[in-house]
Amino acid sequence: MSYLFPNYARKDIEFMKGSKNTLTDQAGQSYLDFTSGIGVMNLGYEVPELNEILAEQAKLLWHTPNLYENHLQEEVAEKLANGKDYISYFCNSGAEANEAAIKLARKATGRTKIITFTNSFHGRTYGAMSATGQSGIQESFQPLVPDFVYLPYNDIPSLEQALDMQTAAVMLELIQGEGGVIPADEEWIQKIVELCKNTRTLLIIDEIQTGIGRTGTLYAYETYQIEPDIFTLAKGLGNGIPVGAMLGKKALAEAFNPGSHGSTFGGNKLAMSVANKVVEQVNQSIFLQDVQEKSKQLFAGLEKLAEKSKKIQAVRGKGLMIGLELSDPETLNQIVNDLQINGLLVLKAGKTVLRLLPPLTITPTEIDCGLQILEKVFIEGEK
Ligand SMILES: Cc1ncc(COP(=O)(O)O)c(C=O)c1O
């Protein structure tokens, strides 16, 4: 018997070792990883600098309460601000970062209504789940946190109607990840920014999956030429060490006065030592340019594959966050399994999308290898 709650549908393999962009299971079989532990292991499984810094900090000091100064939090916060006027609050996960964002927005504006979008995913805690526009995820957990309004994604008329002077915030992912790798339209985002400005509504961008280099820039919002009032990070920030962050414009500082919000472990010295190094490594133009080049290579290969295979209806995404919309949703599980049998790990998103989130350190040779496995499963499987 298992001593664990059955809340995950687990596959019956266990990974025992990771090296670079490859995982090895208990039977010794190796897999090329196009999942990054669901967008976490952006720097892959073997980063000596991270091991060293973690070991050094572990020898020195693991944890101090947030009642004392923490120079590592200051260093990470400065790096995350990336030259802009953002300040940080640190926590341990994506859902917690979104909880902080929701609380900050309500307190700073004195308003309660928050607009989010259908098929969004913001986490599993009560606030984050209430923000998540998927009834399947909320089912059996009512009553939810009140005053969340769900609108269709990429739709301007519904937004014009709903966004008013009672709205505290509009909260969204610039590419809906769990919902099916759906990018936001440029025009829609510009409209949101304009309406938020007119009504003094805060814009919250959930960068938990899109941030830390995943889409080819440090943050996905950079490519839309916008600056959100608040944005949230987790996943890739610690490359496997649990850490989350909520960043907000300096003007919002007063709303989070002492005693308003907090976390025992948030910004712990072990997590901060690693996050500090992760951001330093990712936020280099040479690294991010390389991600963009590899993205072009992977997209080109996938588009060629989509031309040849009737099973793929569309290829979409940005950087190394890519979704293949399948023509027949019934085939999704089988394809994921066949790819695994052939040594390639991939993810699902929504009911119809095969999601690829390789580590940002994936090499051009590994991309070709992944494409060959995809070609084998999609094309040979059709014969
Ligand atoms: C966009 C987005 N927001 C929030 C979360 C929740 O993060 P966590 O699982 O760390 O709580 C996720 C996780 O998949 C996510 O993709």
PDBQT file of the ligand as one rigid body, heavy atoms in Angstrom, charges set to zero:
ROOT
HETATM    1  C1  LIG A 401       0.994  30.190 -14.331  1.00  0.00    +0.000 C 
HETATM    2  C2  LIG A 401       1.048  29.461 -13.026  1.00  0.00    +0.000 A 
HETATM    3  N1  LIG A 401       0.676  30.099 -11.901  1.00  0.00    +0.000 NA
HETATM    4  C3  LIG A 401       0.727  29.487 -10.708  1.00  0.00    +0.000 A 
HETATM    5  C4  LIG A 401       1.126  28.177 -10.590  1.00  0.00    +0.000 A 
HETATM    6  C5  LIG A 401       1.158  27.518  -9.231  1.00  0.00    +0.000 C 
HETATM    7  O1  LIG A 401       2.459  27.339  -8.814  1.00  0.00    +0.000 OA
HETATM    8  P1  LIG A 401       2.775  26.311  -7.603  1.00  0.00    +0.000 P 
HETATM    9  O2  LIG A 401       2.457  24.949  -8.085  1.00  0.00    +0.000 OA
HETATM   10  O3  LIG A 401       4.261  26.536  -7.341  1.00  0.00    +0.000 OA
HETATM   11  O4  LIG A 401       1.948  26.731  -6.450  1.00  0.00    +0.000 OA
HETATM   12  C6  LIG A 401       1.504  27.472 -11.734  1.00  0.00    +0.000 A 
HETATM   13  C7  LIG A 401       1.885  26.054 -11.653  1.00  0.00    +0.000 C 
HETATM   14  O5  LIG A 401       1.822  25.309 -12.590  1.00  0.00    +0.000 OA
HETATM   15  C8  LIG A 401       1.464  28.137 -12.988  1.00  0.00    +0.000 A 
HETATM   16  O6  LIG A 401       1.788  27.500 -14.120  1.00  0.00    +0.000 OA
ENDROOT
TORSDOF 0
